[in-house]
Amino acid sequence: MIKKKSYTPVNKKVFLKLLILFFLTAFNTIFSQTNQTKKFSTINNSEIKKEVSCFTISGAIFNKIENISNDLLIEILLSKCNDTIFIFEKVNNIYFDKLIDIFVSDLNENDSCLFTNKINKKLDTSTVFPKKKIKAIYVLHGKIKINIPEDSYNDIFEPTPCVFSLEKKYFSKKKYQSNCKVFQTNDSKRMYIYMINGSEKNKYEVTWIIENNKYLMRIIDSVN
């Protein structure tokens, strides 16, 4: 007579706990990837560190010591900016190869706690409530829309205002100047969106890194 194998029934409560644990672990993994923040000194990737040193204040000494060429990067020019938007464009023939829009908005009461608890602790700065914040960042590479997670910019405050001067040679043409810049590598593998924000003792720089059309991480350093 063949004995039937007996199976121990799985406790429903145990199974439910394991299932919840699995989803919490997956969520935390995804969140930590989108919200990854580093300082320049903690960058492990040597290529990224060299490239970031070409335009950041925090990387200037490293750049000089290592004698790194600025030819590693191509700047994507600022085409328009004002108090509420920065627009960067790179055009190939008749289509947009790169299009980066950064939107700025006024702060509300709900942002006060966010500023005090996040960026202030991150940089050890004195608490000076700012007036502006980054509202959104949109990036388009050809026909590919690159998602920049909200938690990578919702604690970035007081972007430096855009200014422009009128060139004498072309009097009607506006020449925009800003502490916000965008760079890409020669092979278009990586893109860097860079800003100097804040004022006086609260000044800091932030770099968002995009690699292979996906958001990778950001770098934040005090520049005082």
TABEL-V101527 format. One record per pair of residues at least 24 apart in sequence whose C-alpha atoms are under 7 Angstrom apart, sorted by the first residue. I is the first residue (numbers start at 0). J is the second residue. D is the distance in Angstrom with one decimal. If there is no record, write none. Layout:
BEGIN
i->{I	I}
j->{J	J}
d->{D	D}
END
This chain:
BEGIN
i->{33	33	34	34	34	35	35	36	36	36	36	37	37	37	38	38	38	39	56	57	57	71	71	72	72	72	72	73	73	73	73	74	74	74	75	75	77	79	80	81	82	82	95	96	96	97	97	97	98	98	98	99	99	99	100	100	100	101	101	101	102	102	102	102	103	103	103	103	104	104	104	104	105	105	105	106	106	106	113	114	117	118	122	124	124	129	129	130	131	131	131	132	132	132	145	145	146	147	156	156	157	157	158	158	158	159	159	159}
j->{148	216	150	151	216	216	217	216	217	218	219	217	218	219	218	219	220	218	222	220	222	184	185	182	183	184	185	182	183	184	185	181	182	183	181	182	175	175	161	161	160	161	141	140	141	139	140	141	138	139	140	137	138	139	136	137	138	135	136	137	133	134	135	136	131	132	133	134	131	132	133	134	130	131	132	130	131	132	154	154	154	154	221	200	201	156	157	157	156	157	158	156	157	158	212	213	214	214	196	197	196	197	195	196	197	195	196	197}
d->{6.4	6.7	6.2	5.7	6.9	5.2	6.5	6.1	5.1	5.7	7.0	6.4	4.8	6.4	5.3	5.5	5.7	6.4	6.7	6.7	6.8	6.2	6.6	6.1	5.5	4.6	6.0	5.5	5.3	6.2	6.5	5.9	4.3	6.5	5.4	5.5	7.0	6.8	6.0	5.5	6.1	6.6	6.1	5.7	4.7	5.7	4.7	6.2	5.9	5.0	6.6	5.7	4.6	6.4	5.8	5.1	6.5	6.0	4.6	6.5	6.0	5.3	5.1	6.4	6.7	5.7	4.7	5.1	5.7	5.6	6.4	5.7	5.9	4.6	6.3	5.6	5.4	6.2	6.7	6.3	6.6	6.2	6.1	6.8	5.7	6.6	5.7	6.4	5.8	4.8	6.8	4.2	5.6	6.7	6.0	6.1	6.8	6.0	6.9	6.9	5.5	4.9	6.9	4.4	6.3	6.6	5.3	6.8}
END
